[in-house]
Amino acid sequence: MTLLRVKPESEYYSTLQGKVDDNILHLQDVRGVFLLDKVNERNIKYFINQIIEMPWCNHLLLAILIQADRNLDSATTDKMLNSIHSRMNDLFHFYSIQEMREFNTDIHMYDYLKEKCYPEHSNNKRRAFLTEYRSVAYNTKKWLTQKLNQEQQTYFEQLLFPLPSFDSRDFSFSKLAIEQRQNNRKDETDAIVPYLPEIRATARFRWSQMKRLRDAFYKAIEEVQKLPNCPPLEFHYDEPERIGERLYFRLWDKQSFVLHYQEQFPETVVQVANDRKGTYSDDNNHFFVEYVKAERLDDDTEEADGLWFTDIIQEGVLGLWNQNATEEEMKQKRTVLNSWGYGGESEKNPTPFKSGHKGILQQSTFVSLHKNKAEGVLFDVEPFYVACTFGLLAIDVFTTTGARINELLQINSTKECIQVKKVKDKLHYSFRAIPKGRDEVEEFYISKQTMEYMQIVFRMLKDHYQSDKIPSVEYRYENRIHLFPKPKPYYFQYHNTALGRFAITSSIRFLLHALRFETQEGTPVTVKSHLLRHAFATEAVQRQKIPIDIVAKILHQRDLNVTGYYSAPTATQVAQSVSELHDLIASYVDIDEAILRSPEELQKELEDHNSKVGVFNKVLGGTCVTDYVCPTKMACLGCKAKIPEPEQEHELHEVIELSKDMEKRFAIMGLDVEVKKAKEMRKQARIELKEIELIKQYREELQYEPIIHSNK
């Protein structure tokens, strides 16, 4: 057999040489490009760190190279590697297998799938192993047959995973695993759906808080630069009335921090810092803050909440926290993360706040190394602001369009993508993206609010690049080769690189940190992009009563059965429906409203309905926006098709006083049902007053600029 012996260009070639089969390293595609040069860095690093010493290393390396030649996404390969490697490791350990030739799928794998070993493993884990293994065994064999000559095929036959004689139909766990996964997803959706308004409102309010901190940070830097030898600079500012707190900080640069804590640094470092040389020179210097404390402005007996993310830093779980940590430290941090809902079967050491992207959540080396020397909480401001800004736009798109993450990442600053149309003197907005399983762009309708969030991201990127335009970068998610061959000015980019799913997920989790969601069994639920998609579909069909075929169009799904699964009623919604039926029968049950709609939700609803024929009649406490048959038979109070208006707040106060008088009169007359109606009227009026209060606070905070006070 003759194979071309030319060295691949991959920087990992020398690391692999001599440790794996040399013929695998020199495999080429039809154009003569080495397959090793086509492998994603993330996949090859995992192989080197985890698999290279294992008996199945050649088998998996061959699979990695072939998947790269097939242009499969790196995340798909990563999932395959994790599943097969982990289970092979389990089986070789359990059966004391030393070499691949001893491995028998009809014995070892079959017994595992029949739960004769590792009974604690879930159905989903067994199903994933069989699915990934069969796929790799089949596709690797197929590739060899199609791409190599007979002599080469004979050689590589020894490096193929043996194809099992059985498939998923021979086991019950596949169906059970799918059902369990769907039930788990529905339980998680059940926990999220009632809080979609709160999620949107929290994202907006926290982004505003982060922006105030960033503005104060840069104002403090300006003040420091006017004064010689100033840092550290102590400064504070007051939050808006809704928060009612005063936040205290210290502004540092690297030199001032070393000199202030010089007893904790080597003498050589102190001397270099004092001379402002090397890493402490003016060119290499940078500023960061120390969060000192927060105090209440109206009641000093109550503890202030402060910044929502400080415990992430204090617990040391930001980024890739498990590097260089002792087993005891990892155990303690795992406990903290599990209490927040992170971790599971596949994540022994979960990293929920690891973006994997430069400049997003990542702290500078100096701050990371020395954060424990400070009295307060030390952090870099800009990476947190960037994460909050991307997270704000992502949450809004996910919860108002139901878009998938790959569709979100396609949004770019071109006229082909962003569509603005004027219909009947009103602007309508949308973006165009290629949905999953398609090869042509489709339209995703968005609100004016979403467009404003896009402009916030655009301004941030202009500031970051010091340019009036966003640079064009390569798309980094699925199907990038044939669908997105040309770089584009994507909104989700930073440091000249398009964001991936980890950057989006970690940004969302950071922005929503400490919001507690639980299933009915009390299991913590963490917010994920696909979970928000499920919640959007469920909300649209079950609560907003949008026909399922229309929701399928909104979600860009072809199969109505899939949409039906996405939008099926949750356990809580079923219980509420039964409860409402009992309400009609018993007439005395009174269940309080669980949630309030946020200003963002109300604005989105108004924008959506404005694009229709809507009647837009002025009604009690607000504006009617439905263009369908009235859902409440003209009972406008509490109707979800009404947008409460702050200008009509006085009408609701009058309703409350009127309901009190009605309740007294009907009670005297012995009309119990009418008494209940009067109470319900008062309850709904109070709910709408709270909604109006949220809207007023939201408007005020958009204009709020904190006054910075410093101690020079």
VENHU-V80744 format. One record per residue. D_CENTER is the distance of its C-alpha to the mean C-alpha in whole Angstrom. Layout:
d_center->D_CENTER
d_center->D_CENTER
This chain:
d_center->50
d_center->49
d_center->46
d_center->45
d_center->45
d_center->43
d_center->41
d_center->37
d_center->35
d_center->32
d_center->32
d_center->32
d_center->35
d_center->37
d_center->35
d_center->35
d_center->39
d_center->41
d_center->38
d_center->37
d_center->40
d_center->41
d_center->41
d_center->37
d_center->37
d_center->39
d_center->38
d_center->38
d_center->37
d_center->39
d_center->39
d_center->40
d_center->36
d_center->35
d_center->33
d_center->32
d_center->31
d_center->29
d_center->26
d_center->23
d_center->23
d_center->20
d_center->22
d_center->25
d_center->24
d_center->23
d_center->27
d_center->29
d_center->27
d_center->27
d_center->29
d_center->32
d_center->35
d_center->34
d_center->37
d_center->34
d_center->33
d_center->35
d_center->34
d_center->30
d_center->31
d_center->33
d_center->30
d_center->28
d_center->30
d_center->31
d_center->27
d_center->27
d_center->30
d_center->28
d_center->25
d_center->23
d_center->19
d_center->19
d_center->16
d_center->19
d_center->21
d_center->19
d_center->19
d_center->22
d_center->23
d_center->22
d_center->23
d_center->26
d_center->27
d_center->26
d_center->28
d_center->31
d_center->31
d_center->31
d_center->34
d_center->36
d_center->36
d_center->37
d_center->40
d_center->41
d_center->41
d_center->41
d_center->41
d_center->40
d_center->43
d_center->43
d_center->40
d_center->41
d_center->38
d_center->41
d_center->41
d_center->38
d_center->35
d_center->37
d_center->38
d_center->34
d_center->33
d_center->36
d_center->34
d_center->38
d_center->36
d_center->32
d_center->32
d_center->29
d_center->27
d_center->25
d_center->26
d_center->23
d_center->23
d_center->27
d_center->26
d_center->23
d_center->26
d_center->29
d_center->27
d_center->26
d_center->29
d_center->31
d_center->29
d_center->30
d_center->33
d_center->34
d_center->32
d_center->34
d_center->37
d_center->37
d_center->36
d_center->39
d_center->41
d_center->40
d_center->40
d_center->42
d_center->46
d_center->48
d_center->49
d_center->45
d_center->44
d_center->46
d_center->45
d_center->42
d_center->42
d_center->42
d_center->39
d_center->37
d_center->36
d_center->38
d_center->37
d_center->37
d_center->40
d_center->38
d_center->34
d_center->32
d_center->35
d_center->37
d_center->34
d_center->33
d_center->30
d_center->28
d_center->29
d_center->28
d_center->25
d_center->23
d_center->25
d_center->23
d_center->19
d_center->20
d_center->21
d_center->18
d_center->16
d_center->18
d_center->18
d_center->15
d_center->15
d_center->18
d_center->16
d_center->14
d_center->16
d_center->18
d_center->16
d_center->14
d_center->17
d_center->16
d_center->12
d_center->13
d_center->16
d_center->14
d_center->12
d_center->15
d_center->17
d_center->15
d_center->15
d_center->19
d_center->19
d_center->18
d_center->20
d_center->23
d_center->23
d_center->22
d_center->25
d_center->27
d_center->26
d_center->28
d_center->31
d_center->32
d_center->32
d_center->34
d_center->36
d_center->36
d_center->37
d_center->40
d_center->42
d_center->43
d_center->42
d_center->40
d_center->36
d_center->35
d_center->35
d_center->34
d_center->33
d_center->31
d_center->30
d_center->30
d_center->27
d_center->27
d_center->30
d_center->27
d_center->25
d_center->29
d_center->28
d_center->30
d_center->28
d_center->30
d_center->29
d_center->31
d_center->30
d_center->31
d_center->32
d_center->32
d_center->36
d_center->36
d_center->34
d_center->36
d_center->39
d_center->38
d_center->37
d_center->40
d_center->41
d_center->38
d_center->38
d_center->41
d_center->44
d_center->43
d_center->40
d_center->41
d_center->44
d_center->42
d_center->39
d_center->43
d_center->44
d_center->41
d_center->41
d_center->38
d_center->35
d_center->36
d_center->38
d_center->37
d_center->35
d_center->33
d_center->32
d_center->29
d_center->28
d_center->26
d_center->26
d_center->27
d_center->26
d_center->29
d_center->29
d_center->28
d_center->31
d_center->31
d_center->34
d_center->35
d_center->35
d_center->36
d_center->36
d_center->33
d_center->30
d_center->28
d_center->24
d_center->23
d_center->20
d_center->17
d_center->16
d_center->19
d_center->19
d_center->16
d_center->19
d_center->22
d_center->21
d_center->20
d_center->17
d_center->15
d_center->15
d_center->17
d_center->19
d_center->21
d_center->23
d_center->26
d_center->26
d_center->29
d_center->28
d_center->29
d_center->26
d_center->24
d_center->25
d_center->24
d_center->21
d_center->20
d_center->21
d_center->19
d_center->16
d_center->17
d_center->18
d_center->15
d_center->14
d_center->13
d_center->15
d_center->17
d_center->20
d_center->18
d_center->17
d_center->20
d_center->18
d_center->14
d_center->13
d_center->9
d_center->10
d_center->11
d_center->10
d_center->13
d_center->14
d_center->17
d_center->17
d_center->13
d_center->13
d_center->16
d_center->19
d_center->23
d_center->25
d_center->27
d_center->25
d_center->23
d_center->27
d_center->29
d_center->26
d_center->28
d_center->31
d_center->30
d_center->31
d_center->28
d_center->25
d_center->24
d_center->22
d_center->21
d_center->20
d_center->19
d_center->16
d_center->15
d_center->15
d_center->14
d_center->10
d_center->11
d_center->12
d_center->10
d_center->7
d_center->10
d_center->11
d_center->8
d_center->8
d_center->11
d_center->12
d_center->10
d_center->12
d_center->15
d_center->15
d_center->13
d_center->13
d_center->11
d_center->9
d_center->12
d_center->14
d_center->12
d_center->12
d_center->16
d_center->16
d_center->19
d_center->22
d_center->25
d_center->27
d_center->26
d_center->23
d_center->23
d_center->25
d_center->27
d_center->30
d_center->33
d_center->34
d_center->37
d_center->36
d_center->32
d_center->30
d_center->27
d_center->24
d_center->22
d_center->20
d_center->21
d_center->19
d_center->20
d_center->19
d_center->19
d_center->22
d_center->24
d_center->25
d_center->26
d_center->24
d_center->23
d_center->23
d_center->20
d_center->21
d_center->19
d_center->21
d_center->22
d_center->20
d_center->17
d_center->20
d_center->20
d_center->17
d_center->17
d_center->20
d_center->19
d_center->17
d_center->20
d_center->22
d_center->20
d_center->20
d_center->24
d_center->24
d_center->22
d_center->25
d_center->28
d_center->28
d_center->28
d_center->26
d_center->23
d_center->24
d_center->24
d_center->22
d_center->21
d_center->18
d_center->17
d_center->15
d_center->17
d_center->21
d_center->21
d_center->25
d_center->26
d_center->24
d_center->23
d_center->26
d_center->26
d_center->24
d_center->23
d_center->22
d_center->18
d_center->16
d_center->13
d_center->15
d_center->17
d_center->20
d_center->21
d_center->18
d_center->16
d_center->12
d_center->11
d_center->8
d_center->8
d_center->8
d_center->5
d_center->3
d_center->5
d_center->6
d_center->4
d_center->6
d_center->8
d_center->9
d_center->9
d_center->11
d_center->14
d_center->13
d_center->15
d_center->15
d_center->17
d_center->19
d_center->23
d_center->24
d_center->22
d_center->19
d_center->16
d_center->13
d_center->9
d_center->7
d_center->5
d_center->5
d_center->9
d_center->10
d_center->9
d_center->11
d_center->14
d_center->14
d_center->15
d_center->18
d_center->19
d_center->19
d_center->21
d_center->23
d_center->24
d_center->24
d_center->25
d_center->27
d_center->26
d_center->28
d_center->26
d_center->27
d_center->26
d_center->22
d_center->23
d_center->24
d_center->21
d_center->18
d_center->20
d_center->21
d_center->25
d_center->26
d_center->26
d_center->26
d_center->22
d_center->22
d_center->24
d_center->22
d_center->19
d_center->20
d_center->23
d_center->24
d_center->22
d_center->25
d_center->24
d_center->25
d_center->28
d_center->29
d_center->29
d_center->31
d_center->34
d_center->34
d_center->34
d_center->37
d_center->39
d_center->38
d_center->41
d_center->43
d_center->43
d_center->43
d_center->42
d_center->39
d_center->36
d_center->33
d_center->31
d_center->28
d_center->25
d_center->23
d_center->23
d_center->22
d_center->20
d_center->22
d_center->19
d_center->19
d_center->23
d_center->23
d_center->21
d_center->23
d_center->26
d_center->25
d_center->25
d_center->28
d_center->30
d_center->29
d_center->32
d_center->35
d_center->34
d_center->37
d_center->36
d_center->39
d_center->39
d_center->39
d_center->39
d_center->36
d_center->34
d_center->34
d_center->34
d_center->32
d_center->32
d_center->34
d_center->35
d_center->37
d_center->37
d_center->35
d_center->36
d_center->40
d_center->40
d_center->39
d_center->37
d_center->36
d_center->32
d_center->32
d_center->28
d_center->30
d_center->31
d_center->29
d_center->31
d_center->32
d_center->33
d_center->36
d_center->37
d_center->36
d_center->40
d_center->41
d_center->38
d_center->40
d_center->43
d_center->42
d_center->41
d_center->45
d_center->46
d_center->44
d_center->46
d_center->49
d_center->49
d_center->48
d_center->51
d_center->53
d_center->52
d_center->52
d_center->56
d_center->56
d_center->54
d_center->52
d_center->49
d_center->47
d_center->47
d_center->46
d_center->43
d_center->42
d_center->43
d_center->41
d_center->38
d_center->39
d_center->39
d_center->35
d_center->34
d_center->35
d_center->34
d_center->30
d_center->31
d_center->32
d_center->29
d_center->27
d_center->29
d_center->29
d_center->25
d_center->26
d_center->28
d_center->26
d_center->24
d_center->26
d_center->28
d_center->25
d_center->25
d_center->28
d_center->28
d_center->29
d_center->29
d_center->33
d_center->33
d_center->35
d_center->36
d_center->39
d_center->40
